[in-house]
Structures are given as C-alpha cells and as structure tokens.
Amino acid sequence: MASLSPSGKPQSQTQVTSSQLKRTTCNLCRERKVRCDREKPQCHRCRKSGQTCVYPSDKTDNDEIKSALNLLHSRLLQAETRLQEQGLQFTTQSMKPNSTLSPSYISQNSQFAYDLLSQGDDMDYSSVAFSEFDPRAMSQADSPFSNYHQPPAMIDIMNSSGTDGTPSDLDLNIANLNDNPPGPTFNPLFEQPTPFSGLEQQYVPHYDKNMDTLSNYAPCRYQPYFDLVQKHMMLIDQQEFLQSVVPMETHQCMALKYAIALSGSTACGESALAMESYIAARFHLERAENLAENSSFLNVETVQALLLVARFEFTHISGPKGLLTIARAMQLLSLLGYDVLDQTSAEGEKGSPQMMLPTTHSPGRIQLIRRTFWIAFAMHCNAAAIFPCCIPVKDSEIGTAIPVPNPTIDSNPNQHVYLSDGITKTMTKGISVFSLFIFAMKLVVEEDRHRQSTKKYVRDDASDYNFCLIHENIGRDITIMSKSLSEQEFLDGPDDDLRVLTCIIVLGARIDWLKTAIIGSQKAAFLGPIAKEYRTSCVAVTNAMCDLLLQANVTDAKQIPTTKEMSLFIMRPLSLAAEIQLDVLQNPQDVSYNAFSSTREIRQNLELLCNVMVVCKPATGEYDPRIQACAAFLEKTKFERVFIRGC
C-alpha cells in the first residue's frame, strides 16, 4: 500500500518492527503511556511542555536488556548456590542446550551470555520464565530421608473397574459381554496416577552426599526382605548373597543390594528410604547396562534386581512401568539362555541367538538360575492376567526344568519336569510347593485367555473355539492341584506362606473358571439352570477361601506384614472372591445359597475379604473401587445392636 507525502509524490511504506516502533516513541510519551506524534526533532507534547524530546537509541535498548539479563544471571547463580547447599546438583548448562562451555566459564565471562543480542532486535524473550528457588519448599526433619516433596494427590482413574454400577459376569441376564476382566483394567493410553507417579524426577539420588547416608541405611533393610518377602518369593539365597554379592562393588551387585533394601524398607513401611533405594537400584542398573567400571548386565544379579524393581513398580508406581521392567527382565533371560537352561544341544539347534550357559556353574548356581527364571515367569503370568496387552510366554518355548526337591531327579535329564508336559497326579508326588505355585500361575493366565476367548465365542456364532474341551482340561488341572495341596505331605512340609498363597491362587482360578462357564452358558437358553448351579458353586469356593484365610491367621498382627507383601499375587483372587460375595448379597434371588450357608455367613466372609484387601491393597489404587464398593455395602447393611435391659 502506498501513501502520499506532503509534496504529493507516492511514498512506499515499509514494515516496521516492534523495536523500531519503540525507538520512534520519545521517552516522555513512553513514560506517560500515550501516543507520540513522532514529529522529529520535537514531538508536539514535548514542544508544548518545553522539555527536550529524547528518543531511545539502539545502544540504549541493548544496555537495558543486558542489565536485565545480568540481574537474572545473578539470581540464577544465587539459586544454584542455594541448591548446592541443600545437596542438589544443578548447572546453568541445562538452561543452554546449545552451549558447550562449563558454567564456571560462563560465570567468569558473563559477556558470553549476551552475544545472542547481536542477532538483532527481533528476538522474543516473553516466553522465557525464570522462577525463584524457594528454600521453604524443602522440608527439614530429623530423618535424613524426610526432606522430600509431598506426593501428588490421588485423582480419579478414568478407566477403573469394579464400581457399584459395573455389571457382573455372574448376572444371568447379561446383555453386554464386554465386561471388564477380574482385577484392574488397563488402558495403555492412560497411565494410572499413583502417589509415587512422577517422583523419580524429585528423588534424583545425589551420590556426592545423600548416597553415603543411604548406603549406611540400606544394609539394615536386608533382613526384613529375607524375613517377609523371601518366604513366598524365593528369589535369592541369603548365604550366597551375604558372601558373594555384599562385598562386591560392581554396578550389578550394587543394583541388587539396593533392590533388596527396597523390598525390605517397603515391608517396614519406610516409604522415603524405599524411594531412595528404588532410584539407586535403577541408577546402578543403567550403569551396569553401560558397562561402567567393569560392570556387566549379562548375569543373574541384574535379572534379580530387575524383578525386585518391577515388583515395587507394579504395587507402588504404575502398571505400565512394571510391564516395561518385567519385559526387560524376560528379554534378558532369553538373551542369557535361562529359558532353555536344560535344553539339549540337538533341541537347541534352531539358529537362536541365546547365549548358552558356561559349564562351570555349580549345581547350586544352576538351581538359583532356575528359581530366578520361574519367579520371572510367575510375575509375567500375573501381569498377563491383569493387563490384556501383555502377551503370555508359550510353554513350548521354555526349555528350563521346574525345580524339584529331589536332587537325583534334578541331576538326571530324563526325569526333568517341564511346564509344557502339564500337571498329572503322578507328577505332583515328586514336586515342591514352589513348583505347584508355578503351575498355578500358568493356570491363572490360561483361564484368563479362556474367558476372553469364551466371550468372543458367545458373541460370534461362526467361532470355532472348542469351549468344552479347553474348559474340561482347565477344570481337570484345577482339581489335581487342589487335591495335591490338601495332601498331608504338603500340609506338614515347609513353606507355609507359599502354600497358603498357592491355595488362594488355585481357588481364585476355580472362581474364574466357574465365571467363564456362566458366560459360556449364554450360548444357549436351555443352559440357564446350569448357570445358576455354577453361581452356587462360586459361593462355595469363596467360602472355602475365607475359611483358608481364617485358618492361616492372615489378619493376625504378626502375620499382616507377610500377607501384605503377597499383594502382587494375592489381590486378584481376593478381588474375584469379593465380587462373588457382593453380587450374591445384592442379588440373592439368582442363587440357592440357603442350601449350605446363610446371608449372615456370606456377609461375614465379605467383611473378612474386605479387611484383607484393605491390608494388602497396592498403592497404585487399581483395586480401590472394588474395596470401596464392598465397604459401602457393608456399611449400608450393617446389623444394629439392640440391647434390652431387664427389669
């Protein structure tokens, strides 16, 4: 666009930048924040007031910006000094991604920070925010691990299941088969917030100061792990750990030591020390992966540390984070060849990239590796049953034998017991409770996939899923395991906590199996009476689980810490049983429970399940909706105490 000058000739109008426009406004008009007529050398307002009209120059503009940046730079240095006094590491280099000079050089040559001004006046500094450091945000307490930020507040989970309005799989009038699976639901697009979510950025370990204190506290938490966690998760041999791992300073051994301290401090309820141990374990795992200081990650210690870290993440951080860690552990096991530990050379000639074990391992070391692999397998099965996105491990791809208590069987390859062989009555007489625990976890994931396939089978008339055959095979395995666990040799043997846990898992699998039968009965209308019988059987199984909990004294004050540490495996069957009891009490017309129990007995069992779930519930909160629904029903229907005074 062109404009006419006083002489009448057209004059081109060029684009004026904000900086140029600022320099065409005199200082007086800028201070009064009024429009300047810009009639140089004197504007109308300055000429009228008799003042000298002064316009800012380019040098003055740069000097003002430099002065402001100098002030900000001094404030940053002051904040850095305060951070270092608090034991935090902070460098101004992180504020300059393109800078390759050290912060000390920048502080000595402050002019370097302002060389960017020479690029022109078009740079925009409005989006740069500089926040002051508030030392009051760091709380001081007596404990060296109490100077932490408060955890973020819990928020509602968008995709949680088990609320009061959620339809149950047991409802005979189910119209929608897209029911949530037992336990928590998981959407990979929405990571569930937890009280520990995002705290890794706040709890960055400071190895120059705080890690010395942590290294003094961590050994005190080794023993709680062996007293409480090792009873059901027989991952580490205590004697070998104290002799071979504790004296070592390699990163894989340091990661394992902090991982054990993590489990021990969690069992003792010390959340601050647990979080510090968690960050330290992850740090050393990363250093081991980078082969720092002659460390290596191709060893069983790294796998064990990953499993303990994943266990903490599943129960205290979030499900997706635990899934990533357990996936790393399973991949490392495959890389090391621990999944084909007992596979012969002829069977292994498939061009697989596994690293076969050296022949120098002692029999005790081989057994340790076996237990490590099968515990990883159990944790992976538990994750696959809870999160549908987790793909189960195929039995046919496992060439590692299940640990057995008989050393003669262990030394004879012809007598090895493999998971792909399935469980039989004869086999159960020569295996341990730990082996039955492995078979129980396999049963859990098989039943979960069976239920998902059954839902598709009911929806799709053209589905060729052989429901009857698979359902019968799973029921046979459940019956064999139930009878084996009730035999006298297992009742009088060691590993009481693991036996109780295995029994609860098997009972939970039976409840899931009966629920799947109820879903399958919707394929035909004449199967309605059978579904009602299955509902009655569900109540009987849940009552049996409650009797087992009472006999095991899980609510006893001395047993509560051990029971709480089983939350990774025990919460899912408890949630299944609570769902059954709650559904029966809310819909008593759909089951003939009066034949063997009363409403008051079922309510007492529901109260017991609710109390145990409150004790064992993980910090991630995925079971909170089910617990709240049970607690609300119990509160609404509690019995009133009526006292009649005698005359």
N, C-alpha and C positions, 0 to 999 in steps of 0.2 A: 504494500500500500504506500502511496506517495502523498506528501503534504506540500503545501505551497509556502514558501518563505515570504517575508515582507516584500521582497523585490519582485515576487510573482513567479519566480522560477521554481520548478518542481525540485524537491529535496528528498532523497531516499532516506527511509527510516530503518536503521539497523537494530538488531536485537540487543537489548540492554540487560546485562546480568544483574542479579540482586546486589552484588558487591559494587558494581559501577553505580547503580542507583543510590546505594548508600553514600558513596563519595560525592554525589551531586546534591546531597542534602546538607545544609550547613549545620554546625554544631548546635546553634541556638534552637533551630526548628526541631532537631532530633531530640534535644533535652525536653522540649515542651510537647513532643509527640504530635506536632502539627505539620501540615503540608507546607513545603518550601517551594516558592515560585521559581527558584533557581535562576534568577536574573543576575548573573555574574557581572562584575565582581561583587556587587552588593545586592542581596535579596531585599524585597520590599519590607519585610518585617525588621531586618537589621538596620536598614536605612532609616525606618521610621523611629526606631528606638535609639538610634545614634550609636549603636555598637558596631564593632568591626566584624564583618561576615567572614567566618573561618570555615573552610571545608577540609575534611579529613583527607590525608594523603595515603598512598599505598603503604608507605613505611609505617605510618601510624597504625594502620589496620593490622599489619603483621605484628607490630610490637604488642598490641592488645591481645592478640591470640597467643603469642609467645608467653606473655605474662600469665595468661590463664592456664596454659599448659604447664608452665613452671610450677604454679600453685598446685595443680593436680598431681604433678610428678612428685612433689614433696609430700603430698598426702599419701600417695601410693607407697613411698619409701617408709613413711611413718607406720602405715598399716602393715607393711612387710615386717618391720621390726617387732610390732606387737604380736604378729602371728608367730614369729620365731621364738618369742618369749613364751608363748603358750605351747611350744613344742610342735608347731605345724610347719610344713615345708611349703614355701610359696615363692615363686620367682616372677619378676616382671616380664620375663621372656615369654611366658604363656600369653601375655597380652599382645605380643607381636609375633604372629605366626611366621612372618617372612624375615624376621631378624635372626641373624646367625651370631650376634655378638652377645657376650655374657652380660648379666645385669650389672655387674660391677663396672664394666667398661661404659655402660650407658650412664651410670650414676656419676662417673668421673668425667664423662664427656656429654654433658646434658644437651649441648647444641645438636648432637646427633639425632635426638628425638624430634627435632623440629625441622629437619631437612625436607620433610614432605611438604612444607609450606611453599617451597619453590615451585611446586607443580601448578600453582595458580590459585585463584580465589574461588573456584567452582566446587571445592571440596566441602562436603556437608558433615558437620560434626554433631548434628542434632540427635542422631541415633546412638551416639556413644554415651553409655551410662556408667558413672563411677559411683559405687556405693561405699559408704564409710564402714569400717570394721567396728563392730560394737563388742567390746570385751565382755559386756554383761551377758551376751548370748552363751558364753562358756560358763556353765555352772560348776562351782567348786564344791567338792565334798571330801569326806575323809578318804574314801576308797580311790586308789589311783586309776580306776576304770569307771569313775562316775562322771567324768567331765565330757558328757555326750549331749547331743541334741535330743530333744524329746521325739519319740517315734511319731510318724504322721498318724492322723486319726483314721479309724476304720470308716470306710464308706460302703454303701450297699453294693453287693455283687449283682451285676446285671443279669447274669445267666445262671443264677443259683437254682438248685432244685430242692424238692422236699418241703415246700411250703404247704400251708394248710390247704390251698386251693389246687395243689398238684394232684391229678388223678392217679390212682394206684394201679399197678399191674394186676392186683388181686380182684379188682372190680369186675364182676361178671357181665356188666353192661358196658364194657369198654367199647367206645366207638372210634377212638383215635389210638392207633398203635404206635404213634411216635412218642412213646413215654420215655422219660429220662431213665438212663440205666441206674442201678443202685449206686449209692455213693455220690460224689460231687460230679457236676457236669463241667465240661471244659470247652471253651471256645478259644482256639489259638489266636484269634484276632483281639481278644480282650484278656490281658493278663490280670489275674485276680490280685487286687491290692491287699497287702498284709501289713501288720505293724512293722515288719522289717523291710518292706519294699523301699528301695532307693537308699538304704542306709550304707551301702558299700561306699558311696561317694563321701559320706560323712565320717566313716570309721576307717579311713585310709591309714594303714599302720605306719608308724613313724619309727623307723628302725634305729635312728640315732639315739632316741630317748625312751619312748614308751615300750619298745620291743624288749629292752633289757628288763623292764618290770614284768612284762608278760612272760618272758622266759623263766622268771622266778615263780610265777603263779601256776604256769601250765603243768609242771610235773605233779603238783598236788591234786590234779584232777585226773590222773591216770587211773588211780584205784577205783573211783566211782564208776568208771567205764567197765572195768572188769567185774565189779560187784553187781551192777544193774543191767548194763546193755549186753555184755558178753553172754549172759545166761540164755538169751534167745537168739542172739546174733553172733554165733561162734566164729568170728572172723579172724581173730588174732590170738596167737599163743602167747600167754603172758610171760613165760620164762624166756622164750626166744626174743620177745620184744625188749625185755629188760637187758638181755645180754648182747643182742646183735643190732638193735635199732637205736636205743637210747644213747649209746656212746658215739654214734656216727653224726657227722655234721653236714652230710650231703643234703641237697635240697629235697630229694625224695624221702629221706628219713625225717627231715625236719617237717615236711608236709604231713607225714603220718603221725608224728608226735603231736603236732597241733590239732590234727583231726581227732585224735583220741582225747586230747584235752577239751576239744569242742564238745564231744559227746558226754564227757564227764561233767563239765561245767553246766551243760544243758540239763543233765539229770539232777544236778544240785540246785537248779533254779537260778543260776548266776548268768543272767542274760547278757550283761555287759562283757564279762570275760568270754562268754561263748561267741559273741560277735567279733571280738578281737581275735580269738582263736580261728574263727572261720575265715577272716580276711587274711590272717597269717598263713593258714593252710593253702588258700588259693594262690597267695603270692609265691610260696615255695613250689607249688605245682607248676606255675608258669615258669619259674626259674629252672625247674628240672626239665621242662619241655624245651627250653632254650639251651640246655646242656651247659648251664653256667657252673663254674667252679667244679669241673669234673663230675657233674651230676648227670643223671640219665633218667628217662621216664619209662624205659623198657624193662620194667621189673614189677614184682608183685606188690612192693610197697606203694608204688604210685596207684595201682589199682585199688588197694585197700583204702588209701586216703581219698580217692575219688568216691568210693562207695559211702564212706562216712560223711563226706561233704554233701553228697546227693541226699543222704538220709536227712540231714539237717535242712536242706533246701526244700524237700518235699513237705516237711512239717512246720517250718518256720519262715521260709522266704516265699516261694510260689511254686506251683506245679510245673509251669514251663521251664523254669530254671533247673529244677530237679530232673526233668526229662532230658535236657541237654547234657547234664553231667552224667547221668546213667548211660546215655548213648555214647558218650566219650569212653566210659569205662568198658562197655561191651565191645566197642570197636578196638580198644587197646587189648582186651582179652583175645579177640580174634587175631589181632596182629601178632601177639606173642605165642599163639597156638595153644592157649589154655583151653579152648573149646574143643580141641581134638587131642587132648593130652594122652589118651590111651588108644589112639587110633594107630593101627599098624601101618608100616610103610607102603604096603600094597594098597591099602584102602585110601591112603593119602595122596596117591599119585594122580592128582587131578589138576596140576598146574596152579594150585592155590598159593597165594603169596604169604602164607603164615610162616612165622619163624619158629621152627621146631625147637623144643627144649633141649638143652645140653644134657648129656648122660651123666653128668657129675652130681646131679641133685640127689640128696639123700631121700629115703622113703618118707621121713617126717616132712621134708620140704615139699615133696610131691603131694602129700595129704593136705598140707597147708594151701597149696595152689588149688587143689580140688575144692576145698571148702570155700575159698575165695570166689572161684568161678560160680559155684552153685548158689552162694548168697547173692552174687550179682544177678544170677538168673531169677532168683526169687523176687528181688526188688524190681526187676524188669517185668516179671509177670504181674506184680501188683500194680505197676504203672500202666501196663497194657489193659488191665481190667477196669481201671478208673478212667483213663483217657483213651478214647477210641482212636485217636490219631497215632498212638504208639503201636507199632506192628510187633506181634509176638515172635519169639525165636522158634524156628521149626525144629522139632525133635530130631528129625532125620539128619540135621546138620550138626548135631552135637556128638562128638566122639570122646567125651570125657566121662568116665565111670562115676557113679554115685558113691560117695564114701560109705564104707561099711565098717562095723566094729571088729570084724574078724580079720586079722592080718593075713591069714592063709588065703582067704578069698581075694584080698587086695593084691597079693603078690602073684596070683595066678590069673593071667589074662583071660583064660577060658571061663572063669567064674565071675567076671566083672558084671555089674548090674548097670544097664544103660536106661536112660529115660525113655527112649523110643521103644523099648521092649514092653512097656506097660506094666502095671502092677497086677500081681496074681497072689492067691492065697499062699502058695509055696514061697514066693519071694519075700513076703512080709515077715517070715520067721527068721530071716537072716540079716535084716537091715535094722538100722537105728532109728530113733525118733527124728533125728535130723533128716534122714532120707525120706521118711514119711512126710516131713514138712515140705521137702522139695516136691514130692508128688502132689501134695495138697495145693501148692501154689500153681502147679501145672493144671490141676483140676479147676482152679478158680478162673484162669484165663480161658480154658476150653469151654467152661459153662457160660462165660460172658459172650464169647463168639457164638455159641449155640443159641443164646437168647436173641442176639441180633439177627442171626440167620432165620430164626423162627418167626420173628416179626415180619421179615421180608417174605417168608413162606406163606404167612397168613394173608398178607396184602396181595401177593401176586399168585393168581390161580395157575399160571403156567410155570411156576417154580418147580424145579426137580430136586429140591432139597429133601434128603432122606431123614425126615424128622424122627421117625420111630426108631430106626437103627441107632442113630447117634444118641438119642435120648436114653435108650436102653444101655448103651455102653457106658455113658457117664454115670448113670444110676448104679451100675454094677461096680464101678471103681469107688464110688462113694460108700457103698455097702462094705466092700472089702476093707477100706481104710477105717471105717467106723468100728468094725469088729476087731481089727488089729490093735487099735488104740485102746480098746477096752479089755484086752487080754492082760493077764496078771504079770507077765514079764515086762510089759511096758509100764504098768502101774507101779511096780516096785523098783523100777530102774531109775537112773539119774535123769537129769534134765527135766525137772518138774515144770519149770516155766515154759520151756519149749513144747512140752507135751500138752499143756493147757492151751497154749497158743494154737498148736496144730489142731486140737479138737475143736476149738472155736472156728477156725478157718474151714474145717470139713463140715461143721454144722451150717455155717454160712453158705457153703457151696450147695448143701442139700436144700436150703431155703430157696436159693436162686434156681435150682433145678425144678423145684415144685412150682415156682412162679412161672418158669418157662413152659411148664406143662399147662398151666392155666391159660397162658397166651395161645399155645397151640390148640387148645380146645375150642377156640373161636373159629377154627376152620370148618366146623360142622355144628349145627344147632343141637343135635342129639347128645353132644358131649357136655352139656350144661351140668347134669348131676355129677359127672366125674370131676368137673372143675370145683364143685362145692366140696367134694371129698378132699381134693388137694388143698383147699383152703384150710380145712380142718387139720390136715397133716402139717401144714405150715405152723399152725398154732402149737401143735405138739412138739415140733422141733425147736421152736423158740422157747417153750417152757423148759425143754431139756437143756438148752444153752444157759438159761437163767439158773437152773439147778447146778450146772457146772461152775458158773461164776460164784455161786454161794459156797460150794464145796472148796473151791480154790481160794476163798477169802480175798478176792480181788479188791474188796472195799476196805480191808483191814489197813490200819495206819502204816504198818510195817511193809505191807505188800503194794501199797499205792505207788511208790516210786518205780518199782519194777513194772507194774501194769502200765503206768504212763509211758514208759519207754517203748512199749509194744504198739504205740498208736499208729505207726506206719502200716502195720498189718492187721490190727485188731478192729480198727474203726469201721471198715467196710462191712464185715459180718455183723457187728453190733448195730450198725445203721439199718441193715436188712431186717434184723430181728425186731428192732423198734418200729419199723414201718409196718410189719405184720401185726404187732400188738396194737398199735394205734388204729390201724384200719379195722381190725376186728371189734374194738371197743366203739368205734364210731359207726360201724355197720354191723350190728350183731345179728341181723336177720339173714345174712349171707353165709352163716356158718353155724353148724350144730356143735358149738363148743361146750354146751352144758353136759355133753356125754362124758367128759373127762376132766373138766375144770370149770371154775366159776368166774364170773365177771370180776369179782374182787381179787382172785388169784392172778388173773391176767393183768389187772391194774397194778398189783404189787410187782409183777415181773417187769412191766413197763417202767415203773418207778426205779427199779434196780438198773435196768438198761440205761435209763436217762442219767442216773448218777454216775455210772461207769463211763458213759460217753462224755460227761462234763469233765471228769478227771483226765480222760485220755485225749480229748479233742485237740487237734493241732492248732497252731497259731494262725494258720492260713485261713481258717474260718469257713472252709467249704462244707463242713457238717453242721454249722451253726443253725441253718434253717430247720433241719430235722430235729435238733435238740430243742429249739425254741417251740416248735410245734408240739412236741411231747410234753414239755414243761407247761405250756399254756393249757393243754387238755387236762393234765393232772391238777393244775391249779383250779380249773373251772369245775372239775368233778370231784374235788377232794371231799372226804367224809367229814361231816360235822360231829364234833364230840358233844354229846348230850349227857350231862351229869344230873342224876336225880338224887336229891337229898332225902334221906329217911326221916321219918317223923321222930 
